[in-house]
Amino acid sequence: MTSVASNSPLFTLTTPLYYVNDVPHVGSAYTTMAADALGRFKRLQGYSVLLITGTDEHGLKIQRAAKSTECEPQAHCDRIVAQFIELWKRLNINYDRFSRTTAPSHKAIVEEFFQRVWGKGDIYLSQQTGWYCVSCEEFKEERDLIHEKYCPIHTQKQVEWRDEQNYFFRLSRYQSQLEALYQAQPDFIQPEARRNEVLNFVSQGLQDFSISRVNVDWGFPVPADPNHTLYVWFDALLGYITPLLDPESEPNLANALSNRWPINLHLIGKDILRFHAVYWPAMLMSAELPTPERIFGHGFLTKEGRKMGKTEGNTLNPFQLVDQFGADAVRYYFLKEIEFGQDGDYREDRFINTLNADIANDLGNLLNRTLGMAHKYFAGYVPQGLQPSGSYQDNPLPEMGARLKERVTRAYDTLAFSKACSEILAIAQACNKYIDDQAPWALYKQGKLDRLQEVLYSVLESVRLAAYFLSPIVPGISSAIYQQLGYGVDFDNLVNCLEVAPFKDHSCWGVLPVGQVLAKPQPIFQRLESSALDGSHSE
Ligand code: MSP
């Protein structure tokens, strides 16, 4: 992991804590890839990043899943957690903390938090009646049900009737404070459409929600009344606080919140927006703690145009995808081809076309042929192509490169990963055009060596810059490009390069050292062929 100076600015972000009712699917992978890309970008900028991911392990849904496999709940959770950890490894996710809601330290944090809210008088006992979706772990309004008994999200799952005593959280008390938060922090909920959704929901009036269950064993006992267990969402949201504890420190709120609170960004899917943008800040307000800076709700993935789901029988197995195409290709497809925030579709043909066009052709062939020419004409050294006064003629690349940092930073900061990729690709495309226009082979024949040097230098440097800015998304490919350009850089392990050079300067154009020894060209990405698919990763 990157080492950073102790005075580096902090950036802390989270993925949701995933349910462990089953092995991870591509929806969970999607949020995590996005979080990892942003975390990596922030690290490049010199931030001390803490990326938190983890698992949400309590509640009826997990209790039933364990029972169906005839496993003890904890053993079931441990088995599924191992799958998440394995997938993050294969997808090259650089997370810093893995938050498990069954951790003993989490129990201590949850109890202390509960006592604070209890002490505020925000918890009371009452009767809960209503329709419950176990898959959502959420009560549903009767008017939202499909065919009177099915959940609108889990359309194959029947809701269940509940009529029982529960402890309730006084959400209604926080309506105006929440509305003031949304006004004071217009960026609190993103994108804009999700913000409007939340504002609209809150303006209709908030109802208290139940935070305990009487017939669920798999959960923390309610501190004030052990006949109840805590509602899984109350416990799960606090799972963003526990991993802030340093491993050796006492598990209490003061220690957990001493360093990185409030969290800068919660990345979530749109289905769990209400929990994060309404319930969570209200819980924190009750406990008199600062609220997070930003919540971003992304869209849903579909496959070949259809909603993905186990009941629909068309889930996409992320392990198989990575085995078949490699981590970088999977990361690139989902972050480039789907506008983050919108729903998006996975299509095999589009996957292949995108990777071949952008990575194999625009970037890969470009590097390959330019390195080939550098070997042929300049014995494999980076040629002297920098113009001392910056006076480049008929050469769009230096200016484009100089502008790239600002554009790409804006894109990453607004989580517009697709835009970041297009901005970066644009310079690769400009390089290809520039080579075709300049025809270096003709320059060589005509003996125009100064010009030839400038062309090759400009292209090599632009490819380096593209690789640098793409590294949060395709770290493996970016490392391969850097290595062929003669750097000993591995974007998965930036400690060394931070020590060797002020790596931040690599975001500017013109840093490739003249005279650096270039490696022999190797394809950075093998073209994907349709025949390689053979349908084996789709069921
Ligand atoms: N356990 C809760 C989160 C608690 S956070 C304190 C949960 N878990 S989940 O495993 O069901 O979902 C985790 C994330 O995966 C959610 O952000 C959800 O939006 C996302 N996705 C699940 N299916 C998805 C798609 N088909 N497409 C994109 N993301 C989807 O909710």
Residues whose N, C-alpha, C, O or C-beta is under 5 A from the ligand:
A	BS01	MSP	P16 L17 Y18 Y19 G27 S28 Y30 D56 A236 L237 I268 G269 K270 D271 I272 G299 F300 L301 M308
